[in-house]
Amino acid sequence: MTKQNLVSGMRSTGKLHLGHYKGVIENWVKLQEEYNCFYFVADWHALTTKFDKTETLREDKLNVVTDWLACGIDPEKATIYIQSEIPEIAQLHILLSMVTPNNWVERDPTLKDMIKMIKSGEDNNVQMSYGLLGYPVLMSADIMTFNAQVVPVGVDQLAHLEITRDIARRFNNIYNVELFNEPLPKLTQVPLLKGVDGQKMGKSFHNDIKISDDEETTAKKVMQAITDRSRLRKTDLGHPDKCEVVFDYYKVFADEQTVSCVCEECQKGERGCADCKRQLAKIINEAFAPIREKRIYYAENPKLVKEILANGRDKARPVAQSVLQQVNDAVRISL
């Protein structure tokens, strides 16, 4: 039985953190066993808000892929590529932009989220550009270039996929073809990991624990994590449900027995916050030790990473070219 095509990507943000791992990469590793997966580094998307900050763009792209490989994304099972190395995506983007109504783009949740990010201050120097306005259509081109049947999303991202389904349906109707699939969501339970300060985890907030951090750095960051603010002494009765970061990390990274023990001892005032964080750091470091060892290997062999990307590009382009040719035929733009 032929596997369905699945497409998913990440912006080229540089070294990834534990939120990326638990929220996306861990799931990608499982999906590559079930689907014909296309995983891409979205460097064009990065330019929609970082067009004037490209000093580390090349290094950032390599770091993203290095983290993927270390975490178990297998180039023998999944096609790994850089978005900008597949020119067919840009060509399809142009054609899709011709059939996409303005109001579809303006009401798209993806674009609204990008605008909110700008206004929040994370990218407060960025103006609304033509490229940013076209972000939802480019996102659709990413998916439709490989005629994906499936796209992994969290529940809160369902609306983000809807514009792709709408564009695919509209293209098929306008040109009287059954070319594009209307990709279905592959719902995933995405655990939200906050930064050590209790806010959204992110590189720009300096509150993340990176996949590539060594044991000492990880332990230091965990020790900075906020805990139950009502506790002043070790013997004070704790409230795990109010431990915004540390206990949530336990629930994600520790086994059920450990989580139960931590909860009980905290509630009884039998465990101090400092000791609790030391144990958590140890659990995280043990979990990521093999990943970090593998990452060091790829980081020391960037030529190998580039070869993997080149092979991924060469695997992806024939698929993209075939789809684009069908599009050109449908639009009758081909001679």
N, C-alpha and C positions, 0 to 999 in steps of 0.2 A: 504494500500500500504506500503510495507517494505521500511524503510528509507535507503538511501545509507550510506555507511561507509565513514567517513571523519576523517583524521588524521592530527594533528598539534602539535608542541611542542615548548618548550623554553629551552634554556640552563639554568643551575642552577646558575644564577648570583647573587642571593640574592634579597634584596628588589627591587621591580620594580619601574620604574619612569613613568611620564606622557606620554612619548613617547611610552612605552610598552602598556599603556592603550588605547591611541587613535589609535595606529598602529595595535594592535593585539587583545587585550582582549575585547574591546568593540564589535568588530566584532564576536569574539568567542561566546559571550553571545547571539547574534542574531542567529548564526549558530546552536546552540544547540537546537533550536526550530524546525529546518528543517531537520537536519541530525542525524545519529547515530554517535556522536562525540567521538573520542578518543583523549584526551589532555594529553600530557606527559611532565614530567620534564626531560630534556636530560642531565643527569649527566655523561653518557659515553662521549657524545660530549664535555662536559666541560673539560674532561680530555685530549682531544686532544691538548689543548693549556695550560691547567692549571694542568698538571699531578703532578707538584711539589709544588702546592699551594692548598692543600686540607684541611688546618686547619679549614676552616669555611664551608666546603662542606655540611655537614649535616644540619647546621643552614640555609645555603643558600637555600637548597631544600625546607625546611619548609616555609621559607619566601616567596618563589615564589608561593607556593600553598596557603598560607594564603592570599596573595594579590589576587589570582584568586578568591577564595571563597568570599572575601570582595567585589569584583567587580561584582559578579553575576554569576560566573560559578557554576552551580548547579549539585552536584553529583547524583541527582535523574534523571537528563537529559543527563549528559555527563559522560563518564568514565574517571576518573582522576587517573593517575598512575605515578610511577617513572620508567624511562626507564630500569634501572639496575635490577629492580625486575621482569622483564619479560625475563627470560633466552632464550626463544624461539627467541627473536630478535637477540641475539648473534649467536645462532645456524644457523638461516637463513642467517645472515651476512656471515658466513663462506662458506655456500653453494653458495651464490650469488657471492662471491669473486672468486670462481672457474670458473665462466662463464663470468666474466666481463673483457674485454680487458684492458690492461694497458693504452693505449692511450685514452680510454674513461675517465678514472679517471683523467689523467693528464691534459686534456683540459676542465674538468668540472668547470664551473664558481664558484660553491660552494667552491671548493678547492682553486681556484685562489684568491677568496675573503679572505679565511683564511690566505693564504700566505701574501697577501697585509697587513692584519691586523698585522701580525708578523713583517713585514719589516717596518711598519709605526711607530713602537716603543711601541705600546700598549702591545705587548707581545714579546719584542725584545730579551728576553733570551731563547726563545723556538727554538729548532732545529726541522727540518723536521723529524718527526718520522713515523714509520710504521703505527701507529694508525691514524695520521693526513692524511697520504696518502690514507688511507681507509675510510676517512670521507664520501665521496659521496656514497660509497656502504652501509655503516652503515645507512646513511640517507634513502637510498632506502629500507633497511631492516625494518626500523621504519614504513614505509608506507605499505610495502608489507606483513608484518606480520599480518596485519589486513585486507589485500586485499582491501585497500581503493579504492573507485571509485572517490573520490574528495579530493583535497588538496587545502586549501586556500593560495593564493600567491598574491603578488603585481606584477605589470607589469614587474618590473625589476628582478623578481625572476622566470619568466617563464622558462628560460634556466636551472635553478636549478632543475626543476622537470623533464626535458627531459631525464636525465640519468636514472631515475626510470622507465620511460616509455620504454626506450631502453632495460634496463635489463629485465623488465617483458616480453617484446616481444621476446627477445633472449632466455630466459628460456623456454617459451612456445614452441618456434620453435625447440630448441635442443631436448626437451623431448617429443615433439609431443603431447602437452596437451593444454587445454584452461583453465589453472588454474588461472593465474594472470590477474587482470584487468590492463589496461593501464590507470592509474589515470589521470583524467582531472583536470585542474586548476580551482579553484573558484576564479575568479579575484576580488580583493578588492581594493578600493581606499584608499591608506594608506597615511594619512597626515604626512609629515615629520616635526617633532618638533625638532628644534635645541635646544642646551643647552643655558643657560642664557648668555653665552659668544659668542653666534653666531656660535659655532662649533657643530660638531656631539654630540648629547646628550649621555652621558655615565657615568656610575659609576666611571670608572677609570679616567675620565677627571674632576671629581668633579664639574660638571656644570649642574647636573640634579636636577629636583624637583621630589621627590619620592611620590608615592601614599600614603605612610604611614607618610609623614611629617606632623607635626601639623601646625596650622594656623600661628603661629608666625614664624616658620622656613620657611614656604612657602612664607610669606610676605617678609621676609628678602632676600630670594633668588630672588624673582621677582624684588625687588628694585635694585638688582645688574645687572639686565638684560640690555643689550645694546639697545639703541634707535637710532633715527636719529642723526647721528654724526654731521650733519651740523647745528643743533640747539644749540644755546648758551643761549638764554633767552626764557622765556615762550611765549613772544609776537612774536618771530621769526616764520615765516611761515614754517609749517612742511611738511614732505613728507612721508606719511604712507608707501608708497611702498619701502622706504629705511629703514624703521624701521624693521630690520631683525628679531627680536625676538618678541618684545611686540605686534606689530600689528598682526603678524602671530598668536600669541596666542589668541588674541581677535577673529580672524576669526574662530578659532577652538572651543573656549569655550563660546563665547558670542552669543547672538541672533542677528539677522540681523539688528534690529533697533539700538541696542547698537553699533554695528560695524559701521553703517552708521554715527551715531552721533559722535563717536570717530574720524572717518576719516575727517568729515567736520570741527569739532572744531580744530583738529590738523592742517589742511591745512590753517585755518584762523588765527592761532596763538592764539586761545582762550583757549587752555589747555596745561598745562605744563607736561613735561615727568614724573615728580615725582608723580603728581596727577593721571596721566594716569596709572602708575604702581600700585598705591595704589588701584585704582578701579579694575584693572585686578586681583590683589591678592585676593580681596574680591570675585570676580566672581569665581575664581578657588576654593577658600576655601568653598564657598557655594555649588558648584557642587560636591565636594568630601566629604562634611561633613557626609552624610549617609554611604558612603563607608568606611570612616575612623572609624566611630563608629562601624561598623560591623567588621572591621579589628581588632580593639581592643579586641572584643569578642573572635575571633579565636586565636589571639596572646596569650590571657590569658588562652586558652584551647588547648594547643598543643596536648594533648591526643586525642581530637576530630579530629584534623587535621590528625593525624596518623591513626585513625580509618577509616576516609574517604579514605585515600590512600590505606589502607589494603583492604577495600571493592572494590576499583577501580581495584587493582591488581587481586583480586579474580574474578572480572567480565571480566577483559581483558584476563587472561591466558587461559581460555577454548577456546576463539576465536583464540588466537595465537597457541594453541596446535593443534587445528583442521587444521589450515592452514599448520603448519609445518608437520603434519602427511601426508597431501596430497603432500607436497613437497618431503618428504622422499620416499613416494610411487613412485612418478614420477621419481626420481633419481635412484630408486631401491636400496636405501641404507638400507631400512628396511628389516629385515629377515622375 
